[in-house]
């Protein structure tokens, strides 16, 4: 069995330049947050959800940006309490 690679020992980490292994699709985001897919598209239309970007005709979300968006919502919730 090969030793487990970490970000420090995995040479691919340098090639990726810090980018995530995989960007999220709208379906991934809906499943992750347990919301209907229509909600994800409504957030995008209203510009209230996590920032997404297009690769050609395909919509993708950076997991880091999604995490930051969730943190922002959490902080706003705590500030309101």
Backbone as a chain_set.jsonl record, in Angstrom:
{"seq": "XXXXXXXXXXXXXXXXXXXXXXXXXXXXXXXXXXXXXXXXXXXXXXXXXXXXXXXXXXXXXXXXXXXXXXXXXXXXXXXXX", "coords": {"N": [[0.849, -1.184, 0.0], [0.573, 2.187, -0.872], [2.106, 5.1, 0.616], [0.111, 7.577, 2.275], [-0.589, 10.612, 0.669], [0.041, 14.029, 1.379], [-0.808, 17.546, 1.234], [1.644, 18.74, 1.377], [3.398, 16.771, 0.506], [2.456, 15.916, -1.915], [3.159, 16.155, -5.217], [1.439, 17.08, -7.161], [0.033, 19.143, -6.031], [1.489, 21.49, -6.327], [1.341, 21.801, -9.072], [-1.361, 22.267, -9.409], [-1.61, 24.723, -8.327], [-2.882, 25.549, -5.984], [-5.565, 25.354, -6.558], [-8.837, 23.882, -6.128], [-9.448, 20.305, -6.127], [-11.72, 19.701, -7.553], [-14.312, 21.535, -8.996], [-17.596, 22.547, -7.906], [-20.756, 21.458, -9.134], [-24.023, 22.848, -9.927], [-25.837, 20.898, -9.094], [-24.284, 19.457, -7.268], [-23.979, 21.42, -5.291], [-26.644, 21.813, -4.471], [-27.169, 19.273, -3.383], [-25.234, 19.183, -1.371], [-26.098, 21.192, 0.381], [-28.617, 20.36, 0.913], [-30.91, 21.357, -0.453], [-33.472, 22.192, -2.87], [-32.654, 21.962, -6.373], [-33.669, 24.055, -7.848], [-33.638, 26.109, -6.019], [-30.931, 26.75, -5.821], [-30.504, 27.818, -8.385], [-32.255, 29.99, -8.201], [-31.017, 31.507, -6.195], [-28.739, 32.244, -7.608], [-29.832, 33.805, -9.654], [-30.948, 35.905, -8.165], [-28.682, 36.83, -7.031], [-27.911, 36.152, -4.429], [-26.783, 33.907, -3.461], [-23.894, 31.673, -3.179], [-20.942, 32.764, -4.943], [-20.776, 31.982, -8.345], [-19.375, 30.69, -11.401], [-18.909, 30.609, -14.958], [-17.927, 28.05, -17.152], [-17.637, 27.968, -20.279], [-20.759, 26.904, -21.215], [-21.335, 25.823, -18.798], [-22.103, 25.943, -15.379], [-20.265, 26.541, -12.463], [-19.02, 26.143, -9.084], [-16.689, 27.339, -6.76], [-15.368, 25.448, -4.189], [-14.132, 26.704, -1.978], [-15.14, 29.319, -2.08], [-17.825, 28.768, -1.643], [-17.726, 27.795, 0.964], [-16.831, 30.134, 2.271], [-19.054, 31.77, 1.818], [-21.016, 30.409, 3.293], [-19.908, 30.728, 5.843], [-20.144, 33.508, 6.071], [-22.941, 33.78, 6.127], [-23.452, 32.46, 8.508], [-22.103, 34.088, 10.373], [-23.601, 36.453, 10.075], [-26.021, 35.549, 11.043], [-25.393, 35.073, 13.731], [-24.734, 37.674, 14.496], [-27.187, 38.901, 14.322], [-28.552, 37.796, 16.373]], "CA": [[0.0, 0.0, 0.0], [1.37, 3.413, -0.993], [1.883, 6.039, 1.722], [-0.87, 8.625, 2.013], [0.018, 11.891, 0.306], [-0.54, 15.243, 1.943], [-0.575, 18.707, 0.359], [3.077, 19.037, 1.382], [4.155, 15.731, -0.191], [1.849, 15.621, -3.208], [3.691, 17.095, -6.218], [0.354, 17.66, -7.96], [-0.436, 20.359, -5.369], [2.194, 22.599, -6.952], [0.819, 21.967, -10.423], [-2.722, 22.818, -9.321], [-1.519, 26.12, -7.91], [-3.828, 25.83, -4.911], [-6.952, 25.196, -6.975], [-9.436, 22.658, -5.594], [-9.418, 19.156, -7.023], [-12.89, 19.685, -8.427], [-15.322, 22.556, -8.738], [-18.916, 21.992, -7.67], [-21.839, 21.743, -10.071], [-25.224, 23.256, -9.195], [-26.396, 19.699, -8.465], [-23.451, 19.196, -6.09], [-24.292, 22.432, -4.282], [-27.975, 21.498, -3.946], [-27.046, 18.079, -2.541], [-24.42, 19.55, -0.216], [-26.881, 22.024, 1.288], [-29.947, 19.736, 1.053], [-31.938, 22.259, -0.965], [-33.808, 21.864, -4.255], [-31.818, 22.556, -7.413], [-34.295, 25.324, -8.227], [-33.194, 27.106, -5.045], [-29.58, 27.155, -6.223], [-30.642, 28.709, -9.538], [-32.897, 31.23, -7.738], [-29.959, 32.276, -5.528], [-27.867, 32.81, -8.641], [-30.582, 34.858, -10.343], [-31.098, 37.017, -7.226], [-27.334, 37.159, -6.549], [-27.883, 36.015, -2.978], [-26.083, 32.663, -3.131], [-22.443, 31.711, -3.339], [-20.562, 33.174, -6.295], [-20.497, 30.928, -9.31], [-18.76, 31.156, -12.645], [-19.202, 29.752, -16.108], [-16.913, 27.464, -18.034], [-18.512, 27.776, -21.438], [-22.156, 26.965, -20.792], [-21.455, 25.08, -17.545], [-21.998, 26.718, -14.151], [-19.466, 25.867, -11.44], [-18.794, 26.852, -7.826], [-15.435, 27.033, -6.08], [-15.689, 25.028, -2.819], [-13.649, 27.704, -1.024], [-16.099, 30.427, -2.103], [-19.05, 28.273, -1.008], [-17.434, 27.762, 2.401], [-16.804, 31.528, 2.73], [-20.442, 32.238, 1.79], [-21.673, 29.798, 4.446], [-19.383, 31.417, 7.035], [-20.737, 34.847, 6.091], [-24.324, 33.615, 6.584], [-23.385, 32.079, 9.927], [-21.738, 35.294, 11.127], [-24.752, 37.364, 10.039], [-27.019, 34.964, 11.934], [-24.937, 35.321, 15.098], [-24.803, 39.117, 14.754], [-28.597, 39.262, 14.451], [-29.099, 37.209, 17.625]], "C": [[0.892, 1.244, 0.0], [1.089, 4.33, 0.197], [0.888, 7.117, 1.308], [-0.154, 9.938, 1.732], [-0.712, 13.02, 0.997], [-0.258, 16.372, 0.968], [0.912, 19.022, 0.275], [3.871, 18.026, 0.56], [3.617, 15.411, -1.573], [2.354, 16.617, -4.247], [2.611, 17.717, -7.088], [-0.163, 18.952, -7.352], [0.217, 21.589, -5.978], [1.634, 22.868, -8.344], [-0.573, 22.585, -10.416], [-2.703, 24.273, -8.902], [-2.536, 26.487, -6.853], [-5.281, 25.706, -5.305], [-7.526, 23.915, -6.386], [-9.358, 21.535, -6.611], [-10.574, 19.181, -8.01], [-13.827, 20.818, -8.02], [-16.685, 21.884, -8.608], [-19.882, 22.384, -8.771], [-23.026, 22.27, -9.264], [-25.876, 22.065, -8.468], [-25.617, 19.333, -7.202], [-23.816, 20.147, -4.955], [-25.654, 22.164, -3.643], [-27.911, 20.295, -3.006], [-26.288, 18.403, -1.256], [-25.239, 20.291, 0.838], [-28.294, 21.488, 1.526], [-31.075, 20.702, 0.697], [-32.278, 21.825, -2.392], [-32.878, 22.574, -5.245], [-32.364, 23.917, -7.838], [-33.876, 26.448, -7.283], [-31.81, 27.632, -5.409], [-29.659, 28.132, -7.396], [-31.312, 30.033, -9.151], [-31.884, 32.114, -7.022], [-29.084, 32.966, -6.559], [-28.564, 33.987, -9.324], [-30.712, 36.106, -9.471], [-29.761, 37.527, -6.699], [-27.256, 37.136, -5.02], [-27.113, 34.772, -2.536], [-24.58, 32.801, -3.278], [-22.086, 32.112, -4.772], [-20.232, 31.962, -7.156], [-19.833, 31.534, -10.532], [-19.059, 30.151, -13.743], [-17.913, 29.298, -16.783], [-17.699, 27.095, -19.277], [-19.946, 27.929, -20.979], [-22.39, 26.309, -19.43], [-21.19, 25.969, -16.335], [-21.232, 25.905, -13.113], [-19.292, 26.78, -10.233], [-17.479, 26.388, -7.228], [-15.789, 26.632, -4.645], [-15.239, 26.031, -1.76], [-14.617, 28.885, -0.939], [-17.417, 30.016, -1.447], [-18.87, 28.265, 0.508], [-17.437, 29.182, 2.976], [-18.222, 32.103, 2.795], [-21.208, 31.687, 2.99], [-21.212, 30.47, 5.734], [-19.995, 32.8, 7.179], [-22.186, 34.786, 6.588], [-24.354, 33.304, 8.082], [-23.065, 33.288, 10.799], [-22.901, 36.28, 11.186], [-25.849, 36.871, 10.98], [-26.661, 35.219, 13.393], [-25.023, 36.806, 15.464], [-26.243, 39.563, 14.989], [-29.187, 38.781, 15.783], [-28.813, 38.063, 18.831]], "O": [[1.844, 1.339, 0.775], [-0.022, 4.344, 0.726], [0.83, 7.517, 0.145], [0.765, 10.329, 2.453], [-1.929, 12.975, 1.178], [0.454, 16.18, -0.018], [1.397, 19.504, -0.749], [4.899, 18.373, -0.021], [4.271, 14.696, -2.333], [2.019, 17.8, -4.178], [2.832, 18.767, -7.692], [-0.738, 19.779, -8.06], [-0.434, 22.623, -6.13], [1.473, 24.02, -8.746], [-0.922, 23.344, -11.321], [-3.686, 24.987, -9.103], [-3.01, 27.622, -6.823], [-6.16, 25.93, -4.473], [-6.787, 22.956, -6.163], [-9.218, 21.778, -7.81], [-10.44, 18.745, -9.153], [-14.094, 21.023, -6.836], [-16.903, 20.793, -9.134], [-19.837, 23.503, -9.281], [-23.035, 22.152, -8.039], [-26.399, 22.215, -7.364], [-26.205, 18.948, -6.192], [-23.947, 19.733, -3.803], [-25.806, 22.273, -2.427], [-28.536, 20.305, -1.946], [-26.664, 17.945, -0.177], [-25.091, 20.049, 2.036], [-29.075, 22.096, 2.257], [-32.051, 20.848, 1.433], [-31.471, 21.168, -3.05], [-32.382, 23.666, -4.965], [-31.596, 24.826, -8.152], [-33.77, 27.603, -7.696], [-31.555, 28.832, -5.312], [-28.968, 29.151, -7.407], [-30.98, 31.08, -9.707], [-31.88, 33.33, -7.211], [-28.731, 34.135, -6.402], [-27.957, 35.035, -9.544], [-30.601, 37.228, -9.965], [-29.712, 38.54, -6.0], [-26.618, 37.99, -4.404], [-26.826, 34.614, -1.349], [-24.057, 33.897, -3.475], [-22.84, 31.831, -5.704], [-19.51, 31.054, -6.745], [-19.746, 32.755, -10.666], [-19.412, 29.001, -13.484], [-16.961, 30.059, -16.952], [-18.347, 26.049, -19.331], [-20.316, 28.96, -20.418], [-23.526, 26.248, -18.961], [-20.175, 26.664, -16.275], [-21.514, 24.724, -12.907], [-19.397, 28.003, -10.33], [-17.188, 25.193, -7.193], [-16.447, 27.402, -3.945], [-15.911, 26.187, -0.74], [-14.883, 29.392, 0.15], [-18.054, 30.825, -0.773], [-19.763, 28.682, 1.246], [-17.986, 29.408, 4.054], [-18.55, 32.84, 3.724], [-21.964, 32.416, 3.632], [-22.023, 30.751, 6.616], [-20.329, 33.22, 8.287], [-22.612, 35.634, 7.372], [-25.186, 33.831, 8.821], [-23.685, 33.486, 11.843], [-23.157, 36.876, 12.232], [-26.522, 37.667, 11.634], [-27.532, 35.545, 14.2], [-25.344, 37.153, 16.601], [-26.493, 40.49, 15.76], [-30.198, 39.305, 16.251], [-29.203, 37.711, 19.944]]}, "num_chains": 1, "name": "protein.A"}
